[in-house]
Amino acid sequence: MENKVKIARIQAGLTQQQLAVKIGVTRQTISLIEKGKYNPTLKLCLDICYAVHQTLDEIFWVDKESGNE
């Protein structure tokens, strides 16, 4: 899953470990989400958004590529 978690985390001045502690997951989970290798639940997505002060659209919105419908 494509996302902008890493960018948002850095803009918020947080390390992976600090974000993980804030939302109650492991650092490894944050790493996997940032790499697009783990699809977080909606609740986890919202927790990330609240922690970095951004919206779901800003972090997780992915435009459909043309012809991929």
QUIKA-V320866 format. One record per pair of residues at least 6 apart in sequence whose ideal C-beta (glycine too) atoms are under 6 Angstrom apart, sorted by sequence separation. I is the first residue (numbers start at 1). GAP is how many residues later the second one is. If there is no record, write none. Layout:
BEGIN
i=I gap=GAP
i=I gap=GAP
END
This chain:
BEGIN
i=20 gap=6
i=32 gap=6
i=20 gap=7
i=33 gap=7
i=49 gap=7
i=9 gap=10
i=17 gap=10
i=20 gap=10
i=49 gap=10
i=16 gap=11
i=19 gap=11
i=16 gap=14
i=16 gap=15
i=45 gap=15
i=23 gap=24
i=5 gap=28
i=6 gap=28
i=23 gap=28
i=5 gap=29
i=22 gap=29
i=19 gap=32
i=2 gap=34
i=1 gap=35
i=1 gap=38
i=12 gap=40
i=9 gap=43
i=8 gap=44
i=8 gap=46
i=8 gap=51
i=5 gap=54
i=4 gap=55
i=3 gap=56
i=3 gap=57
i=2 gap=60
END
